[in-house]
């Protein structure tokens, strides 16, 4: 009888242990989250962290293509009335500039892995075609600087309408995305044309050159300070701000696009950053400043 009692006690303890294990198992599932299975696998057993997702923005792209206008071609930076792509802020190889491509790729590699499709005189309407040419090289980064020529027209009424500017920029971005969904885009803001007027008008030579027809909507009759001239310049200034709003908003629609935050427009350049031939386009020093702004934007951990 005593042995039978001991066997019954052992059976009762075993049954209690099984109930306890079952209860802990249910509690373990609830701790994970409702119907979710409990953690398992070697990664959990060894305490390995989950792999980090690949970042959307790569701060070190290994190839660069540029689209845009005369600022990106280096027009009037080296000699009068001519492009000078070697000093381009985006893809130039000049040691005086240290272009974005040189800073990202190194001077030796930049020549073979960067391409400049910008065209002097181009407006935003020309950007889709330039972008179509740029995608042929499958660059990891495309730089965009366009809009100054849309504001620099014979009259303020001839400036590109904001809606058209937006539609053309979106078309250029679609052209890129259809071919290269993962290519990154750096977008520079349109420079402050009103500051160009205030800086360049201090030069008698600059004002004479402007009479040849450089950005007449802003720079025409530079010494006039009457109400009509003031209103004309404010109209151009406001349109440039509208263009920059478009660049910011359209860029924000694309997770692999970075706008410079208005840095180029806000840059307080002086006459040393302007071409000594036309007092409008960037000088070599001005190109170097544009390269620095672009590099800071592209390599920033966060936009």
Residue pairs with C-beta under 8 A, 6 or more apart in sequence:
28 38
29 35
29 36
29 37
29 38
32 38
32 39
42 48
43 50
56 255
56 256
57 184
57 256
57 258
57 303
58 140
58 184
59 298
59 299
59 300
59 301
60 104
60 299
61 104
61 139
61 140
61 141
61 184
61 298
62 104
62 105
62 109
62 113
62 140
63 105
63 113
63 114
63 137
63 138
63 139
63 140
63 141
64 90
64 91
64 100
64 101
64 104
64 105
64 110
64 113
64 114
64 115
64 139
64 140
64 141
64 142
64 143
65 91
65 114
65 115
65 116
65 117
65 134
65 137
65 139
65 141
65 142
65 143
66 72
66 88
66 90
66 91
66 114
66 115
66 116
66 117
66 118
66 134
66 142
66 143
66 145
67 117
67 118
67 127
67 130
67 131
67 134
67 142
67 143
67 144
67 146
67 172
68 90
68 118
68 122
68 127
68 130
68 143
68 144
68 145
68 146
69 118
69 119
69 120
69 121
69 122
69 123
69 145
69 146
69 148
69 149
70 76
70 83
70 118
70 120
70 121
70 122
70 149
70 281
71 89
71 118
71 145
71 148
71 191
71 281
71 282
71 290
72 88
72 89
72 90
72 91
72 116
72 118
72 143
72 145
73 83
73 84
73 85
73 88
73 116
73 118
73 119
73 120
74 83
74 84
74 85
74 86
74 87
74 88
74 92
74 287
75 82
75 83
75 84
75 120
75 281
76 82
76 84
76 275
76 277
76 278
76 280
76 281
77 84
77 87
77 275
77 281
77 282
77 283
77 284
77 286
77 287
78 84
78 86
78 87
78 284
79 277
80 277
80 278
81 277
83 120
85 91
85 92
85 116
86 92
86 93
86 94
87 94
87 96
87 97
87 99
87 284
87 287
88 97
88 99
88 116
88 118
88 287
89 97
89 99
89 100
89 282
89 287
89 288
89 289
89 290
89 291
89 294
90 99
90 100
90 101
90 114
90 116
90 118
90 143
90 145
90 291
90 294
91 99
91 100
91 101
91 110
91 114
91 115
91 116
91 143
92 99
92 101
92 102
92 287
93 99
93 102
93 107
93 110
93 111
94 284
95 107
96 284
96 285
96 288
97 284
97 287
97 288
97 291
98 288
98 291
99 110
99 114
99 287
99 291
100 143
100 186
100 291
100 294
100 295
100 298
101 110
101 113
101 114
102 110
103 291
103 295
104 110
104 141
104 295
104 298
104 299
105 113
105 114
114 139
115 134
115 137
115 139
117 130
117 131
117 133
117 134
118 130
118 145
119 126
119 130
121 149
122 130
122 146
122 149
123 146
123 149
123 150
123 160
124 146
124 147
124 150
124 160
124 164
124 165
124 168
124 169
124 172
125 160
125 164
125 168
126 146
127 144
127 146
127 168
127 169
127 171
127 172
128 168
128 171
128 172
128 175
130 172
131 142
131 172
131 173
131 175
131 176
132 175
134 142
134 176
135 175
135 176
135 179
135 180
135 183
138 180
138 183
139 180
139 183
140 183
140 184
141 183
141 184
141 185
141 186
141 298
142 176
142 183
142 184
142 185
142 186
143 185
143 186
143 187
143 188
143 294
144 172
144 185
144 186
144 187
144 188
144 247
145 187
145 188
145 264
145 290
146 190
147 165
147 190
147 240
147 243
147 244
147 247
148 190
148 191
148 193
148 215
148 240
150 159
150 160
150 165
150 239
150 243
151 159
151 160
151 190
151 193
151 215
151 217
151 218
151 236
151 239
151 240
151 243
152 193
152 214
152 215
152 216
152 217
152 218
153 159
153 160
153 216
153 217
154 216
154 217
155 216
155 217
156 217
156 232
156 235
156 236
156 239
158 217
159 217
159 236
159 239
162 239
162 242
162 243
162 246
165 242
165 243
165 246
166 246
166 249
166 250
169 246
169 247
169 250
170 250
173 185
173 250
173 253
173 254
173 257
176 183
176 185
177 254
182 256
183 256
184 256
184 257
184 258
184 298
185 251
185 254
185 256
185 257
185 258
186 257
186 258
186 260
186 294
186 297
186 298
187 247
187 251
187 257
187 258
187 259
187 260
188 260
188 264
188 290
188 293
188 294
189 244
189 247
189 248
189 259
189 260
189 261
189 262
189 263
189 264
189 265
189 266
190 240
190 243
190 244
190 247
190 264
190 265
191 264
191 265
191 267
191 269
192 237
192 240
192 265
192 266
192 267
193 215
193 218
193 236
193 237
193 240
194 218
194 233
194 234
194 236
194 237
194 240
195 268
195 269
196 215
196 218
196 219
196 274
196 279
196 280
197 218
197 219
197 222
197 233
199 269
199 270
199 271
199 274
199 279
200 206
200 207
200 210
200 219
200 222
200 271
200 274
200 279
200 280
201 207
201 222
201 223
202 271
203 271
203 279
205 279
206 274
206 278
206 279
207 222
207 223
209 277
209 278
209 279
209 280
210 219
210 220
210 222
210 278
210 279
210 280
214 278
214 280
215 280
217 232
217 235
217 236
218 232
218 233
218 236
218 237
219 280
220 232
221 229
240 265
244 262
244 265
247 259
248 259
248 261
248 262
250 257
251 257
251 258
251 259
252 259
258 297
258 298
258 303
259 303
260 293
260 294
260 297
261 297
261 303
263 293
263 296
263 297
264 290
264 293
267 289
267 293
269 282
269 286
269 289
271 279
272 283
272 285
272 286
273 282
273 283
273 285
273 286
273 289
274 280
274 281
274 282
274 283
274 286
275 281
275 282
275 283
275 286
276 283
282 289
282 290
297 303
